[in-house]
């Protein structure tokens, strides 16, 4: 029955699209007003397998234009939008009754969610069907409230059930008027994570988060104070003040290592950058007391500056999860030492599972170390099958950040670093390869 219902719904949508297209091509008025869609939208094609961001501009009169720049860009398709019963249809100006050129979408707050490919110039953005059960469709997000977009962070300590509970809260405001609120807190020896998503609106310095009643507050260029539900168990909102996380893109823990064995020691170092411009640097030289620096930092156009109270600032670079900077390593060593630090996305242990065409199951562990060495351990159907060791490098590429693994025998494997590490590498001594998606 479900398949029959899906088929009927698909047929209904096709008929509706044809009606809309015929109406637009005939220049007749449509039932629904589309002026509420007016604005500029961002369409990120990266989830579709194309590292490209384009713009969809919709006018008050329902006209649209696709372009590569928000102003003065090339015309990559234009036409008219019609709507009926909540379904929107873009009909391109070069479409004809004999050969229609269209794209269909629905509106979800500040997002336009497409259910078809989106023609763009001579090409098109097609749904990503790599996972047939969960296809990824093109989504265009409205550009609104740009001066307020970004992350806001803060904490709130409350007394509940005879104990103190500290909520660590992040509110992210994004294109498409989307917000994500995350709250982490410990209670009764357990750590809880709470996430809430929805749409937000801002007017005259007032912000409102939908999803639950009473989530309102004030906002400016420095931060926000808002009443929000901070856990799934909360029966009422709590007011919390959050700072604008101006350094959120750089935030994280970076690990470094320096081999100075010729001088009788090695250096293990960490540099923690927070989202509101603070840092903690720690260097460890064996049994010697740790050397620690704390202060504020800035990071603009890839230039990282660590400010110090009683000395000149330290300057280095940050790009593609890699920091290169000269830092002091000990109170007894007067000069600074060049150290390379690697971010969390390329440090630690990562695991992946996949299946080969013959049905064999493979499990693999990838370990990336602060000294830029790596190991790979592969199991086939639960049995040890392959091991590899070597050095790695993190580089910029046209598609983003790439990870290059160079094995001790000279074999090179290259992958991409995003939410996961996607890389093809050997799975046995016969140099057969397989693709893995590694995650912590």
N, C-alpha and C positions, 0 to 999 in steps of 0.2 A: 504493500500500500504506500510505503514511503517513497519508493521509486516512482510510482504513478503520480503521487502528489508533486514530487520534484519536477517531473516532466511537464505536468500541467502548469506549474509556476513558471518554468522556463519558457513555455509556449506563450503564456500570458505576457511575459516581459518582452518577448520578441515582437508580439503584436503591438504592444504599447510603443516600443521603439519605432516600429514602422509608421505608426500613426503620428508620433512626434516628428519623425524625419520628414514625412510628407507635408506636415503642417509648416515646418520651417522652410522647406524648399519651395513651398507655395506662398511663403510670406504671409501666412494667416496667423492671427493671434492665438496664443495657447491659453489654457485655463489658468495655469499657475503663474504667479509673479516670481521672477528670478532675481529681482533687484537686491534681495537680501544677501546674495552671494558676492556682490561687488567687492573687489579688492585684489590684492596680489598674493599668490600662493606659491609655496616652495614645493617642488616635487623632487625628492631625493631618490634616484634610481639605484642607489647602492644595494638595497635589499633585493633588487631584481637581477643583480649580477652585473650592473653597469655603474662604474664609479663616476657618476655624472649628476649634477644638480641643475635643474632648469626652473623656469618661472611660468606660471599660468596667470594671466591678467584678465579679470572679468569686469566688464563695465556695468553701469547701472541699467543699461538697456538690454543686458543679456548677451552682448557680444563678448567674444573671448579671443585671446591671442597667446600662443606659446612662443617663448623666446629664451635665449641663453643669458640675457641680462635683464635686470628689472627696468632699466632705462636705456634706450638706444640700442637694444639688442636686435639680432637678426630675426626675421619673421619665420618661425618654424611651424606655422599652421594657425589659421584663424577661422572664425565662423560665428555661429549663433547657438545659444543654449535654450532649450525648451524644457518644460517640466510638466508632469502630470502625475497625480497620486504619489508624490514623494520621489519619483524617479526622474533623473535629469539626463538629458541627451545632448551631447555636443555634436553638432553637424558642421563639418568643415566646409569652407566656401567653395572648394573644388570638388565637392560631392555632387553626384547627379542621381536622378531616379534610377538609372541603369546600374550605376556603381557607387553605392553609398560609402562615405568615409565618416565614421562616427566613433564616439566613445561614450560609454554609459557609466553614471556614478550616482551615489546617494550622498546626502549631506549629513554629517555627524558633528554637530557643534561647529568648530572652525576647521573641520577636515572634510575633504571630498574623497570618498572611498570608491575607486573604480572597480567595475566588475568585468571589464574588457581591457584589451590592449589600448594604449593611448598613442595614436599616430603623432610623430614628431619629426618634421622634415621628411626626408626620404626613408626614415626608419620608424620604429615604434617601441614603446615601453610595454613589454608583454609581462603577464603574471609569471612569477617564479614558481614552477611546479616541480622543483627538485624533490620536495616532499609532497607526493600527490594527496596525502591526507590533510595537509595544511598548506595550501598554496598561498603565496604572498602576492597581493594585488597592489597596483600602483595607488599611492595615497598622496594627495596634495594638501599641504598645511598652510592655513592663512597666516600671513605676516601681520601681526597685530601686537601692540604694546611692546615694541622692540626694546625701548629703553629700560623695561622692567624684566626682560627675559634673563634666565640664568638660575643659579642655585642660591638658596638662602639657608643658613645653618644656625643652629642654636641648641641650647639645652634648658631643661626645666626640672627643678627638684621639687617634689611634692611629698607630703606625708599621707600615707594610706595604710590601713590595716596595721597600725603600730610600727611601721617601718618607713624608711626614706627610699623613694623611687626616683631615679634620675632618667629622664627621657632625653635621648639624643635625636634631634629632629632635623630633617632636611626637606625643604620644599623646593621643587624644581618647576619653573615656569618655562614653557616651550612654545614653539610655533604651533599653530592650530588651536590656540587658547587651551592647550592641555597642561594640566598640572599633575605632579606626582608627589605625594607626601609620604615619607618613610620615617618611622619611629622605632628606635631600638631601646629596650629597657630590661633590667634584671629584676626578678621578683621570685622569692621563695627558692633561690638557688638555680632558677632557670632563666635563660635569656630569651626574650621574645622580640620578634620582628613584625611590625605592622606596616602595611602599605595601603594607601588610598589613592585612587586616580579619578580624574574627572576634568571638567572645564572650569575656567576661571574668567572673571571679568573685572575690569578696573575702570573707575570713573571718579574724577575729582579727588584723587588720592585715596579712594576707598577700594578695597579688594574683596571679592566674594568668591569662595570656593564652593562649587556645587557638590552634590552627593549626599550631604546631610545638612539639616537645617541649623542655622546659627553660626556657620563658618564665615565670619566676616572680620575685617580689620582695616588697618591703614598701611600704606606703602609709600616709600620714596626711593631716591637713588641710593640710599645707604642700607636699607633693609625694610623689614615689615614687622608689625605686631598684629597677630591674628589669633582669633579663637578657633580652635580646631580639635577634632577628636584624635587622640594620640594612641589609642589602642582599640582593639575589637571589643573589649569589655567596657569601654567608657560609655556612660549614660548621658554625659554632658560634655561640651567642649571646654578646653582649658586655654587660657590666653598665654601665648608664648612670643617672645621677641627673638627675631632672627636677623643675622647680619647678611648682607649681600656677599656671596662667595666670589670675590673678584679673581681669585687665583685657583678656582676649582679645576680648571683644565690641567694645571700642573700638580695638583695635590696627589699625595701618595707617598709610599715608602720606596726609596731607592737604595740599592745595596752595591757596595764597591769593595774591591780587593786590590792590594798593592803588594807585589813580591819584592821585598827589600832584604832578601836572605843574605845578600852579600854584606849587609850591614848588621846581620844577626837577628833580623826579625821580619815579620810580615804584618800588614795592616788590614784589619777588617773594619769597614766603615759603613755607616748608614746615614741617610739624610731623609728626614721626614718633613715634607712640605704640607701645610694644611690649607684649607680652602679659603681662609681669611687672611693670608699673607704672613703666617708665622712659620718658623722652621726650627728643628732640633737636629744638630749634627753630632754624631758620636763616632770616635775613632778608638779602636782597641788594638794595643800592641802587647799581646800575650799577657803576662802577669802585671804589667804596669796598669795603674788606675786609668780608667777610660777618660779620654779627652772630650769634653762636651762644650758645644757652642749653641746658644739660643738667640733668636732675634726675629726680625722681620725680613721679608724678601719681596722682590718683584720679579716678574717674568713677562717681558714684552718682546715680540718679534724674535723669539728664540734666545734672547739674552737673559740669563739668570743672574741676579744680584743678591748676595747674602749680606745684609747689613750687620755691622758689629759696633758695639758701644765704644770701645776704647781703641779701635784700630780701623784701618781702611776697609771698605767693603770688599768682598771676594766676588769676582766676576767670572762667569763661565757660560756654557751653552746648554740648552735643553731642547731636544728634538727627537721624535720617534722613540720615546721611552729611554733615552740615553742622556745622561748629564756628564759633561766633561768640564772639570774645574780643578784649580789648584787650591788646596786647603791645608791648614796646619794639622799635624797628626799627633803632636805631643807638646806639652809645655816645655819640655827639655830640648825640642828640635826647633830652632828659630826659623828655618825656611819653610815655605809651603811646598806641598807635594802634589803632583798631577795624579788625579784618580778618576777613573771612569765608573760611573754609577748606572745601574740598570733598574728600570721600573718594575713594578709588581707583575705587569702583563708578560714579562720575559724573565721572571725569576721564580724558582721553586719547582715543585713537582706537578706535572700535568699528566692526565690520564685520558685514554681514548679507547673506544671499542668500535669495530666495524666488521663487516662480513664480505668475504670474497665471492666471486661469481660461482665458485664450486661449492659454496655453502659453508666453507671453513670460517670459524669465528676467531678473530684476532683481538687481543688486548695488548695495549702498549703503554709504557710509562716513559715520559720525557722529562729529564731533570736538567734545568738550566741554572748554572752556578754563578756567583758574583765575579769569579775570575774568568768569565767568558768561556768556560768549558761546559760540555754537555754529555749526557749519556742517554741511550735509548735501550729499553729492554722489551722485547716482543714475545708474546706467548701465542701459540696456535692451538686452539681447542684445549686450552689449559696447560699445555706443555711448553717449556722454554724453547724458543725457535730461533732467536736472533738477538745479538747485542752489538751496540755500536758506541763509540766514544770519539770525541773530537772537540773542536772549538766552534763558537757561533759568533755571528755579527748581526747587528740590527741596522737596517738601512732604509732610506726613503725610496719609494718606487712610484710609478704612475698610478698604481691602484691603492697606495697607502703605505703602511709600514710593513716591511718584509723582514723575515728571519732567514738567515743563510747558515746552514749547518755544513761544516766541512769535517768529514770523518778523517781518522788517522791514516786511512789508506788513500785519501785524496778525493773520495766520493763527495759530491756536493748536492745537497737537497735544499730547495728554496720554498718557503711557505709565506703565508700572510698572517699578520697579527691584528686581530680585532677583538671581539668578545671571546673568541676561541683562537687557537693557533691551528691553521689549516695547512697541512704539509704532506707531500708525498715522499716516502722514503723506503729504503730496503726493508724487506721482511724476512729475508733468508740470505744465505751465503751465495745463492745463485743469482743475486741481484734482481730478484723479482720485487716489484714495488706495489704499494697500496696507499691510498689516501686516508689520513686520519684527521679528526677534529679534536684537538686537545683542549681540555678544560681542567681547572683545579678541583 
